[in-house]
Amino acid sequence: MTTAPAVELRKVSKTYDSEGEPAEVLHGVSLSARAGTVTALLGRSGCGKTTLLNLAGAMDFPTSGEVLIAGRVTSSMKDAELTALRRERIGFVFQSFQLLPTLTALENVELPLLLARASASAETARERLRWVDLEQKAGHFPYQLSGGQMQRVAIARALAHRPGILIADEPTGNLDTVSGRVILELLRRSADELGASVLMATHSAEAAAIADVRVHMRDGRIEE
């Protein structure tokens, strides 16, 4: 396990314009997450968990402070560099799966590899489906899959390019208990076997239990 953080937030604040009035969502948050670990962000809806994940995934930028990924400050990077960073170093898993309905499971997993012009994309995608134990569903479309299976495909897609950072926003929020446990096991394995730094926002105590670090947030600040 490397000693340098995979992602680091330094005194980060984020303010949005809400109907002409500034609304500060994060207040001076500092956090670092290392490779091979799971970090769980806990707190009520609106406490800033998703905003923090967006910053850590280079999908948004702080109003003040710095976000560093692989030692680079995201807000100082050009658009092309940011696109490459997201494609090569970051994977995303969402509560709503966000699979493309007109693509098969295999095609959904292969898509980011094709966009990155990776070699042997179909072979790699099939290997990722095998890793989440869904190779037998490679030719199925999302509507032919259960919610748990769709989320497993989404994890396979997020891990297709073996990212250093895996962002998971309420990954078990739409799943039953049994399916949720399977997803949590895969997220844990993503850290243990693939060395990813997993950052997960969750309301679930069971999800938090798999984490190495639990970060409790309240009103845009880290409580503990």
N, C-alpha and C positions, 0 to 999 in steps of 0.2 A: 504493500500500500504506500503510495506516495505521500510525502509529508506536506507538500504544497496543496492549498485548497483548490478543488476543481472550480468552485465558484465562490466569490467573496463579495459581500455588500459592506460598504464602509460609510457609516453615518448617512444612510440613504433616507431622503424624504421625497414624497410624491404628492403633488397638488394638482387637482383637476378643476376645470372651470365648470361649475354646476349652476346653470341658469344665471350666468353673469357674476356669480359669487365663487370665490376660491374655496375649494374643499380639500383639506389636507388629509390624505388617506394613510400615509406612512409618515412617522415622525422619528427621524434620526435612528433608523434601524441598522444595526451591525450584525452580520451573521457570516459564518464560513462553513462550507460543507466539503468534505474530503472524498476522494475516490473510495469506492468499496463500502460506503456507508449509506444508511437510510436516515433522512431527516424528516420528521413529521411536524407540520405546522398545524397547531390546534387553536381553536377559538370560534366564537360565534360568527355567523354570517355578517359580513360588513366590517370585520376586524382588520382586513388588509391582507389576508392570506393569498388570494388570487393575484392581487396587485404585486405582491412580493414575488410570486412565481413568474409573473410576466416579466419582471425586471431581471430575475435570475436566468430566464430563458432568452434574454435579449429581444423580447417582443415589444418591450417598452423601455423607457429610459427615465432615470430619476430627475426630479426637479433640482435636487442638490445631493451631494455625495457621489460615490462612485460604485459601479458594479464591475468586477473583474472576472473574466472567464479565461482560463488558461493564462492568467497573468496580464491580460489586456483589458483596458477600460472600454466598455462597450459603447459609451456615448462619444468616443473619439474615433470610432471606426466608420469607414465609408459604407455605403449601401451594399456594394458588391462583397465587401469583406464580411458584413453582417449576414448576408445570404449564405455565404460559404460557411460561416461559423455555425449557423443553425442547421445546415444540411449535414455538416461533418461532425459536429460535437454535441448536438442537443437533440433529444427525442422528447416527444410530447404525447401524453395520454390524458384524455378528457373524460369527464363523467358521461357525456353523450356519445362516446365512441368516435363519431365523425368519420365513419367509413364512407367511401363513395359507393352509392347504391348500384351503379351500373357496372362496377368492377367486381370480379370474383375475389375471394379471400386472398389467393395468391397474387392477383394483380394489385390489390390494395397494398400488400406488403412490398411488392416490387416497385411501386410507383416512385418513392423517394430515391431509390437506387437508380432508376432510369433518369430522373431529374438531375442526379449528380453524375450521370454518365459513367456509372460504376461498371466494371467488367463482371461477367458471370452473374448478372443481376437476378435471373430466374432461379439459378442454383442457390444463391444466397438467400433469396426470399423463401424458397422451399425449406432450407435449413432452419430459418427462423420459425416457420410454421411448425416444423418438427420439434423445435425447442419448446414451444408452448403446447405441444401434443395435439396439433390440429392439422397435420399434413393430410389426413384423410378428408378434410373439408376444403382442400385447396380450390376445387372447382365450384364451390358453393357461393352464392351471392349473399350479401348481408341479410336480406329478408328470409333466407333459409336457415339462419343461425339463431341460436338463443342469445340473450343479452350477455351471458357470461362468455359464450364463444366469440361474440363480436368484440368484447373487450380483450380477449386473448389475441385476436387478430390485430387489434389496435396496438397491443404491447409488442407483438412481433414486428409490426410496421415501425414503431418507434425505435426498436432495437436493430432494425435492418442494417444500418450503417455503423453499428456498435458505438454509440455515442458515449462520451465521457460523462454527460449529464442527462438524467432522465427526469423530466418534469411531469408530475402526476397530480391533476386537480380533481379531488373527490373521486378517485378511480373506482370505488365500490359503491358510490352513491345511488346508482340505479339498479343494483344487483341484490339478489337474495343472499342469505347468509352463506350457503354452501358455495355459490359462485364467487362471492366476495373473498372467501378464504383462499380459493384457488388463485385469484388475482393477487392477493397479498403475498402468497408464496412465490409467485413469479417475480414480483417486485423485489422481494428479499433475495431471490436468486440472481436478479439483475445486478445487484451490488456484490454478492458473494462470488458468483461465477464469472461475470463479465466485467467486474470492477467499476461499474457505473456509480456515480454519486446521485442517489435518488432523493429528490425533494418532493414531498407529498403533502398536499393540503387535505385535511380530513376532519370530519366530526366524530369519527368512529374510534372508540377506545380500543377495539380489536385491531384496527389498522395501526394505531399509535403503538401498540404493543410490539410490533415487528421492528420498530425504529431503534437506531443506536442513539439518536438525539431527538428529544421532544421539545419543541419550541412553543410555548404558550403565548398567544397574542391577544391583545385587548386594545381596542380603539387605536389601531395603527402603531402600537408599541409592543415590544417584547417584554412580557412580564417575568418570565423565567425560562 
